[in-house]
Amino acid sequence: MSAGPGLDPFTDSPEIVQLRREVRALCMRFPDAYWRDLDRRREYPAAFVQALTNAGWLAALIPTQYGGLGYGLREAAAILQEINQSGGYAGPAHAQMYVMGALLRHGSEEQKSRYLPPIASGELRLQAFAVTEPGAGTDTTRIETVAVRDGDGYVITGRKIYISRVQHSDLMVLLARTSPREEHRPTAGLSLFLVDLRGAGGSITPRPLRMLMNNETNELTIDGLRVPAGNLIGSEGMGFRHILDGWNAERILIAAECVGDGRWFIERAAGYAKTREVFGRPLGSNQGIQFPLAMAWAHVESADLMARRAATRFDAGLSCGAEANTAKLLASEASWAAANAAVDTLGGHGFNAEHDMERKFRETRLYKVAPVSNNLVLSYLAQHVLGLPRSY
């Protein structure tokens, strides 16, 4: 079902149309009140994630030989887009879509045969990705968590921050330094490990962080964590290159989520503007309401086209760094503009939790800065597309 080079990237195949219907039907079982209650209590959407798992959607990108659906990124993007467009929040589940990509692309056959089938079936959950550190945000080469070889394994010590879903994952992909930064070019000397959280014991201490949105995020203290040598993903010292492969997929999937958010905001706001009367006429008859919503629609739909193009190139095995980054940039900016236009349209109701607008407003704001700041996306495009000097 993956999109080939000749498939129109701007039109859903009949299979994807049906996939969207099925995901939408599943989301209807989890209405606004479900998400609103979880947000109020800052709880993980366990029932929703389990339903996605049971339906097989979280195994979308896992090849059929390992028990997954064998879909391409276009199908995966459609799943996440529909979740957000239905008023839900794909954030607590989307990581499994791309985190396992490092294992799939760079793991040994023994690792893939051992872990991918139980991930696909839902027996194991892989949703935690430990890269960011308190002293090393976007500059990944500055991480200080170290992995020291010890006999038939490694001992890992350090700190990580903004690591989500640790308490709801069985496995975690972790990036650590296996040789000093000074000995190599900055991107070398980093290695990628698959950590079995079930056996970590007290060597990993999570400290939950209360975030702007309900995202189950933690700071981790790692002290003497032992990881078998067999859990090294790919080659020692090549971890940075291994995670780079997954960043394009992550950006495309995030773009799809933002498109879903943007459409939700516009649909809700337009529906309200049609029925709300102010000064004896519909609120939506005012151009001050119409124009921001119309502009938001144009930007969201344009971002969707770029995201589709990026996903099509990814599935075809073509270079897509510029397209993936541009899709994430345009979609996150478009969803944020739609969020602001929607809140302005609803007025006081936009700030009332009972209308769900403020919850989605907080959720979509994240993507202007994560998984990469839009300023860094612009720097990437300036350097790698326009050929300008590196600015950082």
Secondary structure, 3 states (H helix, E strand, C coil): CCCCCCCCCCCCCHHHHHHHHHHHHHHCCCCHHHHHHHHHHCCCCHHHHHHHHHHCHHHCCCCHHHCCCCCCHHHHHHHHHHHHHCCCCCHHHHHHHHHHHHHHHHCCHHHHHHHHHHHHHCCCCEEEEECCECCECCCHHHCCCEEEEECCEEEEEEEEEEEECHHHCCEEEEEEECCCHHHCCCCCCEEEEEEEHHHCHHHEEEEEECCCCCCCEEEEEEEEEEEEHHHEECCCCEHHHHHHHHHHHHHHHHHHHHHHHHHHHHHHHHHHHHHCEECCEEHHHCHHHHHHHHHHHHHHHHHHHHHHHHHHHHHCCCCCHHHHHHHHHHHHHHHHHHHHHHHHHHHHHHHCHHHCHHHHHHHHHHHHCCCCCHHHHHHHHHHHCCCCCCCC
